[in-house]
Amino acid sequence: MSETADDIVPPLPPNAPRVKPNAVLTWVGRTILRLGGWRMVGRFPDIPKLVLIGAPHSSNWDGVWGFAAKMALGLDIKILGKDSLFRVPLLGAALRHLGVIPVDRSAAQGVVEQAAMMITQADRLWFGLAPEGTRKPVERWKPGFWRIARTADVPVLPAYFHYPEKVIGIGEPFHLSDDMAADIARIRAWYRPWQGKHHGTV
């Protein structure tokens, strides 16, 4: 039996933000995943606004498979990048095309406030980041993702890279409480079965 697109990536629900349809980019994304032996499992929630986190983050290859999945899905996920990167015209154009948004780290409003405002003011927006903040093993996650989601009053959607089976998985959304430490501990516990490329679980 031949492999179909849905064998590699799941369908997007109606409220998921989408990029302008581009058959070439969709084909490129699916081809990269197929040649690498990767596939996606799980189901995306039908939610217009959320913060999507990806872990374990232990290799630059995470970005390759993540952006390939993004292209294959036609999913519009926004990611913050240093505004200085956008001063080079060609690089800035490429980053914007990939969904990267410039952020001014010296602005009076902090990164959390800028990201939360961006989500709040949009009709549909999925904001993505790696909670570990680095490819090295960490004892504690950076709390930025929690602060952004809590400020914008949106859920956190966990996605994982599981290298032994070459799977990118999507979990159920986490709805946050007022207890940041408890919420982050709960989310990290959910991630324990999944293994990154260069070190173990989170």
C-alpha positions as CSV (number, residue, x, y, z in Angstrom):
1,M,0.0,0.0,0.0
2,S,1.4,3.4,-0.9
3,E,2.2,6.0,1.8
4,T,-0.2,8.9,2.0
5,A,0.4,12.4,3.3
6,D,-1.5,11.7,6.5
7,D,0.8,8.8,7.2
8,I,3.5,11.4,7.8
9,V,1.6,14.4,9.2
10,P,-1.8,14.7,10.8
11,P,-4.5,17.0,9.3
12,L,-4.9,20.5,10.7
13,P,-8.1,21.4,12.5
14,P,-10.2,24.3,11.2
15,N,-9.0,26.9,13.8
16,A,-5.3,26.2,13.4
17,P,-3.4,29.1,11.7
18,R,-2.2,28.3,8.3
19,V,0.3,29.8,5.9
20,K,-0.7,30.7,2.3
21,P,-0.9,27.4,0.4
22,N,2.3,26.5,-1.3
23,A,2.5,23.1,-3.0
24,V,6.2,23.2,-3.4
25,L,7.0,23.9,0.3
26,T,4.5,21.3,1.4
27,W,6.2,18.7,-0.9
28,V,9.7,19.7,0.4
29,G,8.6,19.4,4.0
30,R,7.0,16.0,3.5
31,T,9.9,14.8,1.4
32,I,12.4,15.8,4.1
33,L,10.4,13.9,6.7
34,R,10.0,10.9,4.5
35,L,13.7,10.7,3.5
36,G,14.7,11.1,7.2
37,G,12.3,8.4,8.3
38,W,10.3,10.8,10.5
39,R,6.6,11.0,11.0
40,M,4.1,12.8,13.3
41,V,1.7,11.2,15.8
42,G,-1.1,12.7,17.8
43,R,-3.8,15.2,17.0
44,F,-3.7,19.0,16.9
45,P,-6.4,20.7,19.1
46,D,-9.0,23.0,17.3
47,I,-7.8,26.1,19.2
48,P,-7.0,29.4,17.5
49,K,-4.4,30.6,20.0
50,L,-1.9,28.7,22.1
51,V,1.8,28.4,23.1
52,L,3.5,25.4,21.5
53,I,6.6,24.0,23.2
54,G,9.0,21.5,21.8
55,A,11.3,19.2,23.9
56,P,13.7,17.5,24.4
57,H,15.9,20.0,22.6
58,S,19.4,18.5,22.3
59,S,20.4,19.0,18.6
60,N,20.3,21.5,15.7
61,W,18.6,18.6,13.9
62,D,15.5,19.3,16.0
63,G,15.1,22.5,14.0
64,V,15.4,20.7,10.7
65,W,12.7,18.2,11.5
66,G,10.6,20.8,13.2
67,F,10.6,23.2,10.2
68,A,10.1,20.3,7.8
69,A,7.0,19.4,9.8
70,K,5.8,23.0,9.7
71,M,6.2,23.1,5.9
72,A,4.6,19.7,5.4
73,L,1.6,20.8,7.5
74,G,1.2,24.3,6.1
75,L,1.0,25.4,9.7
76,D,1.7,29.0,10.7
77,I,3.7,29.0,13.9
78,K,5.3,32.3,15.1
79,I,8.8,32.3,16.7
80,L,10.6,35.3,18.1
81,G,14.1,36.2,16.9
82,K,16.6,39.0,17.7
83,D,15.7,42.1,15.7
84,S,19.3,42.5,14.7
85,L,19.0,39.4,12.5
86,F,16.5,41.2,10.3
87,R,18.8,44.0,9.4
88,V,20.3,41.8,6.6
89,P,17.6,42.0,3.9
90,L,17.8,38.5,2.5
91,L,18.2,36.9,5.9
92,G,15.3,38.9,7.3
93,A,13.0,37.9,4.4
94,A,13.9,34.3,4.8
95,L,13.2,34.4,8.6
96,R,9.9,36.1,8.1
97,H,8.9,33.5,5.5
98,L,9.7,30.8,8.2
99,G,7.4,32.5,10.7
100,V,10.2,34.2,12.8
101,I,9.2,37.6,14.2
102,P,11.7,40.3,15.2
103,V,11.7,41.2,18.9
104,D,13.4,44.1,20.6
105,R,15.1,42.8,23.7
106,S,16.0,46.3,24.8
107,A,12.4,47.6,24.7
108,A,10.6,48.8,27.8
109,Q,8.2,46.0,27.4
110,G,9.9,42.7,27.9
111,V,9.9,39.7,25.6
112,V,7.1,38.0,27.6
113,E,4.9,41.1,27.3
114,Q,5.7,41.5,23.6
115,A,4.8,37.9,22.8
116,A,1.7,37.9,25.0
117,M,0.4,41.1,23.4
118,M,1.1,39.6,19.9
119,I,-1.1,36.6,20.8
120,T,-3.8,38.7,22.5
121,Q,-4.2,41.0,19.5
122,A,-4.3,38.3,16.9
123,D,-7.4,36.4,15.8
124,R,-5.4,33.2,15.4
125,L,-1.8,32.7,16.5
126,W,0.3,29.7,17.6
127,F,3.5,30.8,19.3
128,G,6.4,28.3,19.4
129,L,9.5,28.0,21.6
130,A,11.8,25.5,23.3
131,P,11.3,25.6,27.1
132,E,14.9,24.4,27.8
133,G,16.3,27.5,26.0
134,T,19.4,25.5,25.0
135,R,20.6,22.3,23.5
136,K,22.5,21.3,26.6
137,P,20.9,19.3,29.5
138,V,19.3,21.6,32.0
139,E,18.0,21.2,35.6
140,R,15.3,23.8,35.2
141,W,13.3,25.0,32.2
142,K,13.1,28.7,31.5
143,P,9.7,29.9,32.6
144,G,9.1,32.2,29.7
145,F,6.7,29.9,27.9
146,W,4.6,29.7,31.1
147,R,4.6,33.5,31.6
148,I,3.6,34.1,28.0
149,A,0.8,31.6,28.0
150,R,-0.5,32.8,31.4
151,T,-0.3,36.4,30.4
152,A,-2.1,35.8,27.2
153,D,-4.6,33.3,28.9
154,V,-4.0,30.5,26.4
155,P,-3.1,26.8,26.9
156,V,0.3,25.2,26.3
157,L,0.5,22.5,23.6
158,P,3.4,20.1,24.1
159,A,5.2,18.6,21.2
160,Y,8.1,16.2,21.5
161,F,11.0,14.8,19.5
162,H,11.5,11.0,20.2
163,Y,14.7,10.0,18.3
164,P,14.6,6.3,18.9
165,E,11.4,6.0,16.8
166,K,11.9,9.1,14.7
167,V,8.6,10.6,15.9
168,I,7.4,14.1,16.4
169,G,4.4,13.8,18.8
170,I,1.6,16.1,19.8
171,G,0.0,15.9,23.2
172,E,-3.1,17.3,24.8
173,P,-3.1,21.0,25.7
174,F,-2.2,21.9,29.3
175,H,-4.4,24.5,30.9
176,L,-2.4,26.5,33.4
177,S,-3.1,27.4,37.0
178,D,-1.7,30.2,39.1
179,D,1.1,27.9,40.4
180,M,4.0,28.1,37.9
181,A,6.2,25.6,39.6
182,A,3.5,23.0,39.8
183,D,2.5,23.5,36.2
184,I,6.0,23.2,34.8
185,A,6.6,20.1,37.0
186,R,3.4,18.6,35.6
187,I,4.4,19.3,32.0
188,R,8.0,18.0,32.5
189,A,6.6,14.8,34.0
190,W,4.5,14.3,30.8
191,Y,7.8,14.6,28.7
192,R,9.7,11.9,30.6
193,P,9.2,9.0,28.1
194,W,10.6,11.0,25.2
195,Q,14.2,10.9,24.3
196,G,16.3,13.6,22.4
197,K,19.2,13.0,20.0
198,H,22.1,13.6,22.3
199,H,20.9,13.2,25.9
200,G,18.0,11.5,27.7
201,T,14.6,12.8,28.7
202,V,13.8,16.2,30.1
